[in-house]
Amino acid sequence: MKPQTPIQILRCLTLGRYTARVVEGRLETEGPQPLAGPLPTSIRTRRDELIAYLSDYCGCAWPPAPGSRESVRAEQQRQAHRGRREEQVREFLARSRARREGAA
């Protein structure tokens, strides 16, 4: 079994309602319950990658800090998706109108 990638680890933390942050070069997590026992192997193996990713892209925090490169990227994706969705709705309404006018 392959170790999880840093993004997969962060998704798991999010699903479990945990946060992560880099404090003085150390990875710290907080969540609804303390993590029992040592960190899983995948997190220990990828700790340096996680710290680098959080430091470089996320403002040293997960979920990403406002204004960090990752939060800006995520917002751009949401806006692009919203724009595509609005276009799809406009196209649907235009087709519906054309069908109604054709039936009248």
C-alpha positions as CSV (number, residue, x, y, z in Angstrom):
1,M,0.0,0.0,0.0
2,K,1.4,3.4,-1.0
3,P,1.7,6.2,1.5
4,Q,-0.9,8.9,1.1
5,T,0.1,12.1,-0.7
6,P,0.1,15.3,1.3
7,I,-3.2,16.4,-0.4
8,Q,-4.9,13.1,0.5
9,I,-3.7,13.5,4.1
10,L,-5.1,17.0,4.3
11,R,-8.4,15.9,2.8
12,C,-8.6,13.2,5.5
13,L,-7.9,15.8,8.2
14,T,-10.7,18.0,6.7
15,L,-13.2,15.1,6.7
16,G,-12.4,14.4,10.3
17,R,-12.8,18.1,11.1
18,Y,-9.2,18.5,12.1
19,T,-7.0,21.5,11.4
20,A,-3.2,21.5,10.9
21,R,-0.7,24.2,11.2
22,V,3.0,24.7,11.2
23,V,4.4,26.2,14.4
24,E,8.2,26.7,14.7
25,G,8.8,24.1,12.0
26,R,6.6,21.5,13.6
27,L,3.3,20.1,12.4
28,E,0.5,20.5,14.9
29,T,-3.1,19.2,14.5
30,E,-6.3,20.0,16.4
31,G,-9.7,18.4,16.1
32,P,-12.8,17.2,17.9
33,Q,-10.8,14.5,19.6
34,P,-7.1,14.1,20.4
35,L,-5.3,11.8,17.9
36,A,-4.8,8.6,19.7
37,G,-1.3,7.2,19.7
38,P,1.5,8.1,17.3
39,L,0.8,9.7,13.9
40,P,0.0,7.2,11.1
41,T,3.0,6.1,9.0
42,S,1.8,8.0,6.0
43,I,1.8,11.3,7.9
44,R,5.2,10.6,9.5
45,T,6.6,9.7,6.1
46,R,5.3,12.8,4.5
47,R,5.7,15.2,7.4
48,D,8.4,17.3,5.7
49,E,6.3,17.5,2.5
50,L,3.2,18.5,4.5
51,I,5.1,21.2,6.4
52,A,6.6,22.5,3.1
53,Y,3.2,22.5,1.4
54,L,1.5,24.3,4.3
55,S,4.3,26.8,4.6
56,D,4.6,27.5,0.8
57,Y,0.9,27.5,-0.3
58,C,-1.4,27.6,2.7
59,G,-0.1,30.3,5.0
60,C,1.1,27.6,7.4
61,A,-2.5,26.4,8.1
62,W,-5.1,23.9,7.0
63,P,-7.7,24.8,6.0
64,P,-5.6,27.4,4.0
65,A,-5.3,30.8,5.6
66,P,-7.1,33.7,3.8
67,G,-4.9,35.3,1.1
68,S,-2.6,32.2,0.8
69,R,-1.9,30.9,-2.6
70,E,-4.1,27.8,-2.0
71,S,-7.1,29.9,-0.8
72,V,-6.8,32.2,-3.8
73,R,-6.6,29.2,-6.2
74,A,-9.6,27.6,-4.5
75,E,-11.6,30.8,-4.8
76,Q,-10.7,31.1,-8.5
77,Q,-11.9,27.6,-9.0
78,R,-15.2,28.3,-7.3
79,Q,-15.7,31.4,-9.4
80,A,-15.0,29.5,-12.6
81,H,-17.4,26.8,-11.6
82,R,-20.0,29.4,-10.7
83,G,-19.5,31.0,-14.1
84,R,-19.9,27.7,-15.9
85,R,-23.0,26.9,-13.9
86,E,-24.6,30.3,-14.7
87,E,-23.9,29.7,-18.4
88,Q,-25.5,26.3,-18.2
89,V,-28.6,27.8,-16.6
90,R,-28.8,30.5,-19.3
91,E,-28.5,27.9,-22.1
92,F,-31.2,25.8,-20.5
93,L,-33.6,28.7,-20.1
94,A,-32.9,29.8,-23.7
95,R,-33.7,26.2,-25.0
96,S,-36.8,26.1,-22.8
97,R,-38.0,29.4,-24.2
98,A,-37.3,28.3,-27.8
99,R,-39.3,25.1,-27.2
100,R,-42.2,27.0,-25.7
101,E,-42.3,29.5,-28.5
102,G,-42.1,26.7,-31.0
103,A,-45.0,24.9,-29.4
104,A,-47.1,28.1,-29.3
